[in-house]
Amino acid sequence: MNWIKVLPENELPLNDRKVVKVEQRNILLVHHNNQIYALENSCPHMKLPLKKGKITDDGAIVCPFHRSAFDLATGNPTEWITFPPGINKLMGMVSKEKSVPVFPTRVEEGNIWVGLQ
């Protein structure tokens, strides 16, 4: 595992999020329920950014475009393409469920680190 220092911890307050560039990847850091999560800032459905997605109480991020939802800890989909009504089922058949890549995080000496393989 290659650990990369990405951000001072005080630059990501609780309930905030920030996109950082790590080795050619746009990684979304989310500080939710006193845990820092790191995931690819790209919905696997159409590669649109997740940064402005809603964070649910049960720890998922909802894509703001087609409302697919992904568990912050695992990246697994909890909902798949629920919007727009009427054509969402067709879109779901064309694009099969996929997970969002997630990355381990740690906080050391006041900095957030992300682990990449």
Residue frames as qw, qx, qy, qz and C-alpha x, y, z in Angstrom:
[[0.000, 0.891, 0.455, 0.000, 0.00, 0.00, 0.00],
 [0.400, 0.249, 0.004, 0.882, 1.31, 3.41, -0.97],
 [0.204, -0.780, -0.498, 0.320, 0.17, 6.02, 1.57],
 [0.314, 0.416, 0.187, 0.832, -0.05, 9.59, 0.27],
 [0.122, -0.489, -0.433, 0.747, -0.52, 12.69, 2.41],
 [0.196, 0.544, 0.616, 0.534, -3.39, 14.62, 0.80],
 [0.177, -0.730, -0.204, -0.627, -4.66, 17.30, 3.14],
 [0.036, 0.200, -0.635, 0.745, -4.29, 18.80, 6.61],
 [0.153, -0.418, -0.887, 0.124, -7.06, 17.38, 8.80],
 [0.013, 0.546, 0.398, -0.737, -8.27, 20.88, 9.78],
 [0.191, 0.260, -0.404, -0.856, -9.11, 21.60, 6.11],
 [0.438, -0.189, -0.765, -0.432, -11.86, 18.96, 6.17],
 [0.331, -0.184, 0.527, -0.761, -14.26, 19.82, 9.01],
 [0.282, 0.222, 0.909, -0.213, -16.99, 17.41, 10.11],
 [0.468, 0.641, 0.568, -0.217, -19.80, 17.09, 7.51],
 [0.239, 0.793, -0.282, -0.484, -17.63, 18.62, 4.80],
 [0.871, 0.211, 0.382, 0.224, -16.13, 17.20, 1.63],
 [0.044, 0.828, -0.371, -0.418, -13.28, 18.06, -0.67],
 [0.912, 0.397, 0.049, 0.095, -11.85, 16.69, -3.93],
 [0.330, -0.746, 0.496, 0.298, -8.11, 16.10, -4.02],
 [0.740, 0.560, -0.353, -0.122, -5.91, 14.99, -6.92],
 [0.611, -0.505, 0.609, 0.008, -3.93, 11.86, -6.05],
 [0.347, -0.227, 0.818, 0.397, -1.79, 10.25, -8.75],
 [0.151, -0.005, -0.646, -0.748, -4.05, 11.20, -11.68],
 [0.248, -0.492, -0.830, -0.087, -7.23, 10.40, -9.72],
 [0.270, -0.448, 0.064, -0.850, -9.85, 12.79, -8.42],
 [0.419, -0.245, -0.837, 0.254, -10.61, 11.48, -4.96],
 [0.387, -0.646, -0.158, -0.639, -13.53, 12.74, -2.91],
 [0.274, 0.008, -0.751, 0.600, -12.85, 13.01, 0.82],
 [0.489, -0.574, -0.345, -0.559, -15.98, 12.99, 2.98],
 [0.102, 0.156, -0.720, 0.669, -15.96, 13.67, 6.73],
 [0.637, -0.324, -0.327, -0.618, -19.14, 11.99, 7.99],
 [0.854, -0.472, -0.129, -0.179, -19.97, 10.72, 11.51],
 [0.430, -0.783, 0.448, 0.048, -16.40, 11.37, 12.71],
 [0.782, -0.019, 0.538, 0.315, -15.00, 9.13, 9.96],
 [0.191, 0.685, -0.368, -0.599, -13.06, 10.23, 6.88],
 [0.798, 0.291, 0.526, 0.047, -13.92, 8.36, 3.70],
 [0.015, 0.564, -0.503, -0.655, -12.13, 8.48, 0.36],
 [0.667, 0.369, 0.647, 0.016, -13.78, 7.45, -2.88],
 [0.329, 0.149, 0.527, 0.770, -13.42, 8.09, -6.56],
 [0.212, 0.487, 0.237, -0.813, -15.22, 11.34, -7.42],
 [0.338, 0.226, -0.603, -0.686, -16.97, 9.69, -10.33],
 [0.768, 0.088, 0.415, -0.480, -20.27, 7.82, -10.48],
 [0.356, -0.182, 0.854, 0.334, -19.67, 4.54, -12.31],
 [0.529, 0.592, 0.586, -0.161, -22.89, 4.99, -14.28],
 [0.517, 0.799, 0.195, 0.237, -21.86, 7.93, -16.50],
 [0.656, 0.050, -0.143, 0.739, -18.62, 9.11, -14.84],
 [0.091, -0.802, -0.127, -0.576, -20.29, 12.28, -13.53],
 [0.202, 0.359, -0.595, 0.690, -18.90, 13.86, -10.32],
 [0.533, -0.491, -0.688, 0.038, -20.23, 12.79, -6.93],
 [0.289, 0.087, -0.390, 0.870, -18.97, 15.81, -4.93],
 [0.315, -0.167, 0.085, -0.930, -22.35, 17.53, -4.67],
 [0.560, -0.242, -0.748, -0.260, -24.24, 14.33, -3.86],
 [0.596, -0.591, 0.106, -0.533, -26.36, 14.09, -0.74],
 [0.229, 0.240, -0.885, 0.328, -24.91, 12.14, 2.18],
 [0.672, -0.421, -0.436, -0.426, -27.57, 9.95, 3.78],
 [0.556, -0.638, 0.351, -0.399, -27.92, 9.24, 7.50],
 [0.959, -0.151, 0.241, -0.009, -26.97, 5.61, 6.89],
 [0.446, -0.592, 0.513, 0.433, -23.64, 6.56, 5.27],
 [0.622, 0.364, 0.571, 0.392, -24.23, 6.58, 1.53],
 [0.002, -0.458, 0.185, 0.870, -23.61, 9.23, -1.10],
 [0.553, 0.590, 0.579, -0.108, -26.33, 9.83, -3.69],
 [0.382, 0.096, 0.455, 0.799, -25.28, 10.82, -7.20],
 [0.175, 0.505, 0.255, -0.806, -26.89, 14.21, -7.91],
 [0.263, 0.285, -0.537, -0.749, -27.61, 13.30, -11.54],
 [0.614, -0.053, -0.647, -0.448, -29.38, 9.89, -11.63],
 [0.612, -0.505, 0.263, -0.549, -29.65, 9.27, -7.87],
 [0.845, 0.034, -0.512, 0.150, -27.65, 6.08, -7.66],
 [0.471, -0.793, 0.274, -0.272, -26.42, 5.70, -4.07],
 [0.737, 0.310, -0.536, 0.271, -23.15, 4.20, -2.87],
 [0.752, -0.620, -0.161, 0.153, -22.02, 3.11, 0.58],
 [0.050, 0.936, -0.330, 0.115, -19.20, 5.43, 1.70],
 [0.566, -0.563, 0.603, -0.005, -17.26, 2.60, 3.36],
 [0.696, 0.007, 0.695, 0.180, -17.49, -0.07, 0.66],
 [0.108, 0.358, -0.478, -0.795, -18.44, 1.81, -2.52],
 [0.121, 0.256, 0.942, 0.182, -21.17, -0.77, -3.17],
 [0.271, -0.265, -0.320, -0.868, -24.39, 0.52, -4.71],
 [0.153, 0.239, 0.790, -0.544, -27.37, 0.73, -2.38],
 [0.516, 0.671, 0.369, -0.383, -29.62, 2.18, -5.12],
 [0.423, -0.077, 0.603, 0.672, -29.08, 2.13, -8.90],
 [0.020, -0.104, -0.456, -0.884, -30.34, 4.83, -11.27],
 [0.049, 0.540, 0.776, -0.323, -33.60, 5.91, -9.63],
 [0.194, 0.805, 0.167, -0.536, -33.96, 9.07, -11.75],
 [0.382, 0.019, 0.029, -0.924, -35.42, 10.27, -14.10],
 [0.591, 0.174, 0.676, -0.405, -38.76, 8.53, -13.62],
 [0.755, 0.543, 0.113, -0.351, -39.93, 6.46, -16.54],
 [0.709, 0.604, -0.362, 0.044, -36.60, 5.94, -18.26],
 [0.301, -0.683, 0.630, -0.214, -34.56, 5.00, -15.20],
 [0.864, -0.066, 0.489, -0.097, -35.34, 1.29, -15.66],
 [0.788, 0.603, 0.020, 0.123, -34.12, 1.42, -19.27],
 [0.161, 0.840, -0.453, 0.251, -30.98, 3.27, -18.21],
 [0.594, -0.499, 0.593, -0.215, -30.42, 0.65, -15.51],
 [0.929, 0.189, 0.317, 0.009, -30.61, -2.15, -18.08],
 [0.607, 0.746, -0.159, 0.221, -28.07, -0.42, -20.32],
 [0.177, 0.639, -0.567, 0.489, -25.64, 0.28, -17.47],
 [0.784, -0.301, -0.541, 0.046, -25.27, -2.58, -14.99],
 [0.539, -0.839, 0.032, -0.067, -24.64, -1.88, -11.30],
 [0.689, 0.345, -0.352, 0.532, -21.04, -1.06, -10.45],
 [0.579, -0.674, -0.257, 0.379, -19.26, -0.03, -7.28],
 [0.144, 0.947, -0.189, 0.217, -17.37, 3.21, -6.73],
 [0.720, 0.174, -0.462, 0.488, -13.69, 2.60, -5.92],
 [0.480, -0.862, 0.013, -0.159, -12.93, 3.42, -2.27],
 [0.555, 0.469, -0.485, 0.487, -9.58, 3.95, -0.61],
 [0.645, -0.516, -0.449, 0.341, -8.40, 3.49, 2.98],
 [0.057, 0.824, -0.111, 0.553, -7.70, 6.63, 4.99],
 [0.672, -0.413, -0.415, 0.454, -5.81, 7.43, 8.13],
 [0.052, -0.947, 0.040, -0.315, -5.04, 10.57, 10.10],
 [0.802, -0.235, -0.176, 0.521, -1.53, 11.02, 11.43],
 [0.424, -0.282, -0.059, 0.859, 0.13, 14.09, 12.89],
 [0.190, 0.628, 0.223, -0.721, -2.76, 16.30, 11.80],
 [0.263, 0.397, -0.552, -0.685, -2.79, 15.14, 8.16],
 [0.852, 0.229, 0.317, -0.349, -5.14, 12.96, 6.14],
 [0.095, -0.414, 0.828, 0.366, -3.49, 10.14, 4.23],
 [0.846, 0.292, 0.045, -0.443, -5.04, 8.02, 1.46],
 [0.522, -0.312, 0.770, 0.191, -3.81, 4.53, 0.61],
 [0.689, 0.539, -0.229, -0.428, -3.43, 3.50, -3.04],
 [0.880, -0.098, 0.446, 0.128, -2.44, 0.11, -4.40]]
